[in-house]
């Protein structure tokens, strides 16, 4: 199976680290996060990997080469200007009818093959892995009616949202809705598909996930990795 790793961003949320290092090469204990991701992909049957690169691309290419040391095939697609989170797909030839696309900075025990199976069962153009994210509001929240009467007061509530994990399965037909040679991001694609009544499906995942592009999540991932290492490197759950 085929996977596209979206690894062209500048990682501005992790500065100053990413001033000299592309975000996917940020270390999680003894290896870069992207090496861990590739090992997991291989365990799940994804051995044909395309890296969509841009910022500090030469460092990624030097580290991973053709992928043979990890038992996979890796090729590279370079953007010459920022094309957003999904635009780089339009530069890639030979994509499978259904393929995985994901950010290169995700630490999770999601079994990627299960996501592919779900996508095929759904017969969707685009499937998104979703995670329940709790957001703590450190203030008292109020509700008032049109007469300015307060009828609800909740002190420091926790709200739960279903958020994108940065992991997707696309059918090739979804590419028809991405403009060529232009900046285009994933929310714009989702909005366009929904508007055109093209099926977009959500795969709910409730176990372990960290987006290490966020500084606070990166620091948590460093603390949690030793406990989860054997699970993360054993083919996922």
N, C-alpha and C positions, 0 to 999 in steps of 0.2 A: 504494500500500500504506500501511498505517497503523502508526504507532509511538506507544507511550506512554512518556514519559520520567518516571521516578520522581525527582522533584526536591524533595521536601518535608522532607528530613532536616536536622538542625542542623549536621552536619559537625563533630562534637565533636573528632574526631581531628586536625583542622586548626586548632584554636584556637591563638592568638587571631585569626587571619585571618578566620575565619567568624563572629566576634562581630558584625561589621558587613556581611559579604558572604556571600550564599548560596554554598555550595560549587560549584554549576555555573557561577558567574561568576568563579571563580578563574582568573587569566590564565595561558595558555600562550603565552609570548612576546607576540604582537600581538593576541590575541583570547581571549575566555573559552573554557574547555574545551567548554562546551555549544554555543557557536556552531560550533566545529569539528565536534562530533558531528552537529549538524543539517545542516551542509554535506555530510558523509559520507552521512547518511541520504538526503538528496535525490539524490545521485549514484547511490545504490542503489535508487531508485524509491520511497522512503518520503517522500511529500510531504503526508500527512495526519497531523499531529502533535498529540497531546494531552499537555500538561504537568500532571502530578499534583503540585500545589504545596502548601506549608504555611508553613514558616519563611521569613520575608522574601519572601513571594510577590510583594509589590508591586514589588520590584526586578527580579525575573525578568519580570514582566508589562510593566514599563516598558521594559526593554531589548529584548525580542523582539517585543512588540506582537502583531499578527495574523500575523506571519511573512512578510509580503509582501516585505520587504527581502531575505529569503533565498530567495524563490521557493517558499515552502511555505505551507500553511495551519496556523496554530497556534490552538488553543483551550485553555482552562485548566479544571482541576477542583481546587477548594480543599477540603482537609480542615480541619475545625474542631477536631479533637483528633488526637493522634498515632495513626495507624492501622497502623503497621508498614510493612514493605517490599512487601507485596502487597495489604493491605487497601484502599488507595485505589482499586484497580480497581473495587470494587463501587459507587463513586460515579459511574462514567462510563457514560453511555448511548451507544448507537450503535456499539459496538465491532464490528469485522469478525469474520467467523468464525474467522480466524487473524490474529493481530497480533503485532508485536514489542513487548516491554517491556524497558526497560533503565535503569540508573542514569545520571544526568547528568554523571558525572565519570570517564568511561572514555576513555583514550587508546589506540587500537588501530588496526591496519590490517586488521582482519577485514572481509571483504566481507559486509555484512548480508544481501544477497540470497541468498548461498550458504547462510546459516543458515536462511532461510525455505524454500528449496528442499529442504534436508535434512529439515526438520520435516514438510513435506508428504509427502515420500517415506516417512518413518517412520510417518505417520498417527498421530502422538503427540498427547496432550492437552497436553503441556508439554515443551519442549526447552530444554536449558541449554547454553550455550557454555562449554567447559571448557578450562583451560590447565594445562600441567605446571609446577608451581611447586616449585623447589628450596629446601629449608630446611636451612641449615647449623646443626648442633649443635656448639657450641663447647666441648664436654666429651667425655671418654671415656665411651662407653656400654658397659654390662655386661649379660650374661645369666647367670643362675645357676639350677641345678635345685633340686628339693625338698630335696636334702641340703646346700644352701648352697654347692655347688661351682660355681665360675665356669668356664663352658665357652666364653665368647666375650668378647673385648674389642676394641672398634672405637674408634679415636681420632678424634674430631671428624668423624663421618660426615656426609654430605649425603643427606637423605631427599627423595624426590620424591612430591608429592601432586597429584592432579587437583583443581583448585579451580574454583569458579564464577567466571566473568568478569563477572558482573552483567549479562548480556545473555541474553534469553530470547525464545522464541516460544510463545505460548499459543493453544490452541484455545478457543473461547468456552465449551465444556462444562466446562473446568477451573474456571470462575468459580462453578460450582455447589457447589464444595467450599471456598469462601471465605466465612466468616460475614459477615453484614451488620452495619454499625454497631459494629464491634469491631476491636481491634488483632489483626493477623494477619501473620505473616512468611513468607518464602519457604520456609525449612526445614520449617515446619509444613505448608505446602501440599504439598511434595514427599512428606513422610511420609504425609500423608493419601491422596494419590493412589496411592502404592505399596501402602499398606494395602488400598485398594479395588481393587487390581490394574488400575489405569488407567495406560496406557503413558506413561512418562517417558523421554525419550531424551537422550543426551549427545553433543554435537558437539565433537570434539577439535580444538583450534587450537594451532598451534605457532610462530606467528611473533611479532608484537610486541603486547604488552599491558601497560598500567600502570593501576592503580587509584589515581587521584590523591587519593582520600580518605585515603590513608595518607601521612603526612608524608614518609617516606623515598622513596616512589614519586613523589610530587609533585616533590621536588627532583631525582630522576633524570630525570623527564620534561622538566623545564626544560633540563637539560643535553643531552638526546637530541633534542629537537624540531627544532633547526636541521638536523641530519643527515637527519631523516625527513620534513621539512616537505613537500617536493614529493610524496612518496609518500602521505602522509596526506591531502593535499588533491587527489589526482588520482583519487578514486573508489575507493580501497582496492584490495587484491589479492584 
